[in-house]
Every structure is written in structure tokens, then in C-alpha cells.
Amino acid sequence: MNQIEHVLAIKNRLGEGPIWHPEEQVLYWVDIDGHCFLKFDPTTGKHQRFEVGLPIGKLAFRANGGIIMATQNGFAFWDDVTASGQFIVDPEAHKPQTRFNDGAVDCQGRFWAGTLGDSYNNALYRFDPDGSVHIMEDGIGMANGIGWSPDNQTLYFTDTLRHTIYAYDYDAIAGTIASCRVFVHDDSAGLPDGLTVDSEGFIWSAWWGGWRITRHDPEGKLERQVEMPIECPTSCTFGGKNLDELYITSACAALGQAAKHKQPLAGDLFRLKTTVPGPTTYQFAG
């Protein structure tokens, strides 16, 4: 327990947004600065790289097959035939300095994703299966990890620049949030980045610049801290046959040459065996 395993030497510039495909039994994630997404098969140890041509912050799976992406230019579907993105809508076309960052699909098949690049004026969006887009929160420093409690009554959302993970009351049917409160605020080591929620309702968070992954109970109390061999873990998700393996992405782009020399595993993929599994990933209904 708490033993970090080095899974894949990949040297992502900004690895992010890992997500497990339950049917394929493989892990997908993105390299934002590498303008691509990747797929890793833990059975064979092999991986594939798919060039997108622009920064992609998060991908999710579609219920009828395929991939949806949140990118620098808005939401897009990935076309396997042409190996290119089919762009649908860009709610921040008027703000060329911004891009979409992290996101997740809720239990009703809606894709939530937030932006960065316009300091303290970024937003959290909800993209519905009917193609409509809704601003759910604004005034965000840097939108990051998002997830839901197992009973779908609480939404967790990270604002990296505010060093804070927030909790909201969540109406799963309406897809609305209310009663924002601080869930975790921590200035001690690094910045909160991506997150995931396990089947017990505990929140796992990666801490950029903090050399650590944390697990907090549903009240926000720190239950566990796992040291990482790299400075910038970026996000985490549950995978494996029993969903009891926590996959962790990382980055090397922000490191100077001296730091890279001291952290030869920076940008690689890691895994942590857990005793509590994660939930099945929801898929976009559009």
C-alpha cells in the first residue's frame, strides 16, 4: 500500500486528464503541450500517440463510441477515420488567450470542463448532449480537477490559483450547482491539480509542485498523503480490471535542466495499488 510504481517512460511535457476505458481495458490521457492524446495497454505495456495539432485539456468517451475533447478551440469530436478533430462549439472564441483545461462527464452524460489563461476571469462550462453550452461558474483563477460524490449529491471542483478544492451541492437531474464552500485549502506544498473520487467518497488530488498525492475524506480531512518521485504530478484516475489501480500523470515542461536531471522520471506515468476501488467512468451521451 502507498507504493508508487513507475509504469511508462513517456516524458510528457504536460501529461494530464487520465481516464480508463472499461471496455478496451486501456488508459487514455493527454499531453497538453505535446498537442496529442495517448493510449496505454497495461497488459502489453505498449502505448499509442494520436496527434491533435493543438492543446487538448481533457478527453472523455462517448456512449455510442468515439471521443469528445475539450481543447484550445472549444469542444470537438475525434474522428478516427480522418485522425482529426471535428469542432463543435467554442464558447470562448472571443478570448483567444484561454483554453480548456480539465473536465469530466456527469451521471447524466453531460461534459463539464473549465478554462484557464485569463487570470481570475475563467469559467466552468457544462456541454450538454443536445449541443447546448452553459456557464456554471465564473471568476475562476485556473479551472482544474472535477468530480462527484458516489451519491451524485456533491460536485468537487479545483481552482488551482486559489489553492482550493471547492464543494457544491449538486442536482444531478437539473445539472445545477449551489452552496459553494471550501472543501480543502492548502498552501503547504504545491497547488491542487487534477482529482478523482473513490467508491468510499474520498477525494484523491494531485499537487502540482508538491511531490505528492493526497486522499481526503468527505469532510475534507486529510486521510493520507503519498509521496511522489517527481515534483509535478498532474492528475489521477482509477483503472485496471477491478478499478483498484490509481494511474497518475505528470509533467516535465515547467522544470529547468537541473531539476530534470534530478527527476529523470518527470513526465512519466505512474500507478498506485489501492484497497478502495474507483467508480465506473460516465460517458458523454451525445
C-alpha positions as CSV (number, residue, x, y, z in Angstrom):
1,M,0.0,0.0,0.0
2,N,1.2,3.5,-0.9
3,Q,3.9,2.0,-3.1
4,I,4.2,4.1,-6.3
5,E,5.0,2.1,-9.4
6,H,6.7,3.6,-12.4
7,V,4.6,2.3,-15.3
8,L,5.7,4.0,-18.5
9,A,8.7,6.2,-19.5
10,I,6.9,8.7,-21.8
11,K,8.3,12.1,-20.9
12,N,5.1,14.0,-21.4
13,R,5.6,17.8,-21.4
14,L,2.3,18.3,-19.7
15,G,0.6,14.9,-19.1
16,E,-3.0,15.4,-17.9
17,G,-6.5,14.1,-17.7
18,P,-6.1,10.3,-17.4
19,I,-9.3,8.3,-18.0
20,W,-9.8,4.5,-18.0
21,H,-11.7,2.8,-20.9
22,P,-13.7,-0.1,-19.2
23,E,-14.4,-1.9,-22.5
24,E,-10.9,-1.6,-24.0
25,Q,-9.2,-2.0,-20.6
26,V,-6.7,0.7,-21.5
27,L,-5.8,4.1,-20.2
28,Y,-6.2,7.3,-22.2
29,W,-4.7,10.7,-21.3
30,V,-3.5,13.9,-22.9
31,D,-0.2,15.7,-23.3
32,I,-1.4,19.3,-23.4
33,D,1.8,20.9,-24.5
34,G,2.5,17.9,-26.8
35,H,-0.8,18.6,-28.6
36,C,-1.8,14.9,-28.5
37,F,-3.6,12.2,-26.6
38,L,-2.2,8.8,-25.7
39,K,-3.4,5.3,-25.1
40,F,-1.6,2.7,-22.9
41,D,-2.4,-1.0,-22.6
42,P,-1.1,-2.3,-19.2
43,T,-1.3,-5.9,-20.4
44,T,1.1,-5.4,-23.3
45,G,3.0,-2.4,-22.0
46,K,2.5,-0.7,-25.3
47,H,1.2,2.8,-26.0
48,Q,0.0,4.8,-28.9
49,R,0.1,8.5,-29.6
50,F,-2.6,10.5,-31.5
51,E,-1.7,13.9,-32.8
52,V,-4.4,16.6,-32.4
53,G,-2.5,19.6,-33.6
54,L,-3.4,22.0,-30.7
55,P,-3.6,21.9,-26.9
56,I,-6.2,19.4,-25.6
57,G,-7.1,19.7,-22.0
58,K,-9.3,16.7,-21.5
59,L,-11.0,13.9,-23.4
60,A,-13.9,11.7,-22.5
61,F,-15.7,8.8,-24.1
62,R,-19.0,8.9,-25.9
63,A,-21.7,6.4,-25.1
64,N,-22.1,5.4,-28.7
65,G,-18.4,5.2,-29.3
66,G,-15.7,7.7,-30.0
67,I,-14.2,10.5,-28.1
68,I,-15.1,14.1,-27.1
69,M,-12.4,16.6,-26.4
70,A,-12.1,20.0,-24.6
71,T,-9.4,21.9,-26.4
72,Q,-7.9,25.3,-27.0
73,N,-10.6,25.9,-29.6
74,G,-13.6,24.6,-27.7
75,F,-15.3,21.2,-27.8
76,A,-14.7,18.7,-30.5
77,F,-15.3,15.1,-31.5
78,W,-12.4,13.0,-32.6
79,D,-12.7,11.4,-36.0
80,D,-10.9,8.1,-36.1
81,V,-11.1,7.9,-39.9
82,T,-9.5,11.2,-40.6
83,A,-7.5,11.3,-37.4
84,S,-8.7,14.8,-36.7
85,G,-11.0,16.8,-34.5
86,Q,-14.5,17.8,-35.7
87,F,-15.0,21.1,-33.8
88,I,-18.5,21.8,-32.5
89,V,-18.6,25.0,-30.4
90,D,-16.1,27.3,-28.8
91,P,-17.8,29.3,-26.0
92,E,-14.6,31.4,-25.5
93,A,-13.8,32.2,-29.2
94,H,-13.8,35.9,-28.1
95,K,-10.9,35.1,-25.6
96,P,-8.0,33.7,-27.8
97,Q,-5.7,33.7,-24.7
98,T,-7.7,31.0,-23.0
99,R,-8.1,27.2,-23.5
100,F,-10.0,24.4,-21.9
101,N,-8.2,22.6,-19.1
102,D,-9.6,19.7,-17.0
103,G,-13.1,18.2,-17.1
104,A,-15.3,15.2,-16.5
105,V,-18.7,13.7,-17.5
106,D,-21.5,13.6,-15.0
107,C,-24.0,10.8,-14.4
108,Q,-26.4,12.2,-16.9
109,G,-23.9,12.2,-19.7
110,R,-23.0,15.9,-19.7
111,F,-19.4,17.1,-20.2
112,W,-18.1,19.6,-17.7
113,A,-14.9,21.5,-18.4
114,G,-13.2,24.7,-17.2
115,T,-10.8,27.2,-18.7
116,L,-7.5,28.9,-17.9
117,G,-5.5,31.7,-19.4
118,D,-7.5,34.7,-18.3
119,S,-6.4,35.0,-14.6
120,Y,-9.4,35.1,-12.2
121,N,-11.8,35.5,-15.1
122,N,-12.0,31.9,-16.3
123,A,-15.2,29.8,-16.3
124,L,-16.6,26.3,-15.7
125,Y,-18.9,25.1,-18.6
126,R,-21.4,22.4,-19.0
127,F,-21.7,20.9,-22.5
128,D,-25.0,19.0,-22.9
129,P,-25.7,16.1,-25.3
130,D,-28.1,18.4,-27.3
131,G,-25.1,20.6,-28.1
132,S,-26.0,23.5,-25.8
133,V,-23.4,25.1,-23.6
134,H,-23.9,26.6,-20.2
135,I,-21.7,28.7,-17.9
136,M,-21.9,27.1,-14.5
137,E,-19.3,29.2,-12.6
138,D,-17.1,32.2,-13.4
139,G,-14.4,34.3,-11.8
140,I,-12.1,31.3,-11.6
141,G,-8.4,31.6,-11.2
142,M,-7.5,28.4,-13.0
143,A,-10.1,25.7,-13.6
144,N,-8.8,22.2,-12.8
145,G,-9.9,18.8,-11.4
146,I,-13.6,18.0,-11.2
147,G,-15.6,15.0,-9.8
148,W,-18.7,13.9,-8.0
149,S,-19.5,12.1,-4.8
150,P,-20.8,8.5,-5.2
151,D,-24.4,9.6,-4.5
152,N,-24.1,12.4,-7.1
153,Q,-25.2,15.0,-4.5
154,T,-21.8,16.8,-4.3
155,L,-19.6,18.3,-7.0
156,Y,-15.9,18.9,-6.3
157,F,-14.1,21.5,-8.3
158,T,-10.5,22.7,-8.1
159,D,-9.3,26.3,-8.6
160,T,-5.6,25.9,-8.7
161,L,-4.6,29.5,-8.3
162,R,-6.7,29.8,-5.2
163,H,-5.0,26.6,-3.7
164,T,-8.6,25.4,-3.2
165,I,-10.8,22.4,-3.9
166,Y,-14.5,23.6,-3.6
167,A,-17.6,21.5,-2.9
168,Y,-21.0,22.3,-4.3
169,D,-24.5,20.9,-3.7
170,Y,-25.3,19.1,-7.0
171,D,-28.7,18.5,-8.6
172,A,-28.0,15.6,-10.9
173,I,-31.3,15.8,-12.8
174,A,-31.1,19.5,-13.5
175,G,-27.3,19.6,-13.7
176,T,-27.0,22.6,-11.4
177,I,-24.7,23.6,-8.6
178,A,-25.3,25.6,-5.4
179,S,-23.9,26.4,-2.0
180,C,-20.2,26.7,-2.9
181,R,-17.9,26.1,0.1
182,V,-14.2,25.4,0.7
183,F,-13.6,21.7,0.8
184,V,-9.7,21.8,1.0
185,H,-7.5,24.8,1.2
186,D,-3.8,24.0,1.4
187,D,-0.8,26.3,0.9
188,S,1.8,24.0,2.4
189,A,3.2,22.2,-0.6
190,G,2.3,22.7,-4.2
191,L,-1.0,23.5,-6.0
192,P,-4.1,21.3,-6.3
193,D,-4.4,20.0,-9.8
194,G,-6.5,17.0,-11.1
195,L,-8.7,14.9,-8.9
196,T,-10.8,11.8,-8.7
197,V,-13.3,10.4,-6.2
198,D,-13.2,6.8,-5.0
199,S,-16.1,4.5,-4.1
200,E,-16.0,5.5,-0.5
201,G,-16.4,9.1,-1.4
202,F,-12.8,10.1,-0.6
203,I,-11.1,12.6,-2.9
204,W,-7.7,12.0,-4.4
205,S,-5.8,15.1,-5.6
206,A,-2.6,15.5,-7.4
207,W,-0.5,18.5,-6.2
208,W,1.5,20.4,-8.9
209,G,4.9,21.3,-7.4
210,G,4.1,19.4,-4.2
211,W,5.7,16.0,-4.9
212,R,2.5,14.3,-3.6
213,I,-0.9,12.8,-4.0
214,T,-3.5,13.3,-1.2
215,R,-6.6,11.5,-0.1
216,H,-9.3,13.5,1.8
217,D,-12.4,12.2,3.5
218,P,-15.8,13.5,2.6
219,E,-15.4,16.2,5.2
220,G,-12.2,17.4,3.7
221,K,-9.9,16.0,6.4
222,L,-6.5,14.7,5.1
223,E,-6.6,10.9,5.4
224,R,-3.4,10.0,3.5
225,Q,-0.5,11.6,1.7
226,V,1.5,9.7,-0.8
227,E,5.0,10.9,-1.8
228,M,5.8,11.0,-5.5
229,P,9.3,10.7,-7.1
230,I,8.5,13.7,-9.2
231,E,7.7,17.3,-8.4
232,C,4.7,17.8,-10.7
233,P,2.1,15.1,-10.6
234,T,-0.9,16.4,-12.5
235,S,-3.9,14.2,-12.2
236,C,-5.1,10.7,-11.3
237,T,-7.8,8.2,-12.2
238,F,-8.8,4.7,-11.3
239,G,-8.2,1.9,-13.7
240,G,-7.4,-1.8,-14.0
241,K,-9.8,-4.8,-14.1
242,N,-11.1,-4.1,-10.6
243,L,-10.7,-0.3,-10.8
244,D,-8.3,-0.5,-7.9
245,E,-5.2,0.9,-9.6
246,L,-4.7,4.7,-9.4
247,Y,-3.0,5.9,-12.5
248,I,-1.1,9.2,-12.1
249,T,0.1,11.5,-14.9
250,S,3.0,14.0,-14.6
251,A,4.8,16.9,-16.3
252,C,8.3,18.0,-17.1
253,A,7.8,21.2,-19.1
254,A,7.9,23.5,-16.1
255,L,11.2,22.1,-14.9
256,G,14.7,23.6,-15.6
257,Q,17.5,21.5,-16.8
258,A,18.9,20.9,-13.2
259,A,15.5,19.8,-12.0
260,K,15.0,17.5,-14.9
261,H,18.4,15.9,-14.2
262,K,17.4,15.3,-10.6
263,Q,13.9,14.0,-11.7
264,P,14.6,11.6,-14.6
265,L,11.0,10.2,-14.2
266,A,9.3,13.6,-14.7
267,G,6.6,13.5,-17.3
268,D,6.2,9.7,-17.0
269,L,3.1,7.6,-16.0
270,F,2.8,6.1,-12.5
271,R,0.4,3.7,-10.7
272,L,-0.6,3.1,-7.1
273,K,-2.4,0.0,-6.0
274,T,-5.3,0.9,-3.7
275,T,-7.6,-1.1,-1.4
276,V,-10.6,1.0,-2.3
277,P,-11.7,1.0,-5.9
278,G,-12.9,3.9,-8.0
279,P,-16.2,4.2,-9.8
280,T,-17.0,3.4,-13.4
281,T,-16.4,6.3,-15.7
282,Y,-19.5,8.1,-17.1
283,Q,-19.7,8.6,-20.9
284,F,-20.9,11.6,-22.9
285,A,-24.5,11.0,-24.1
286,G,-24.2,13.0,-27.3
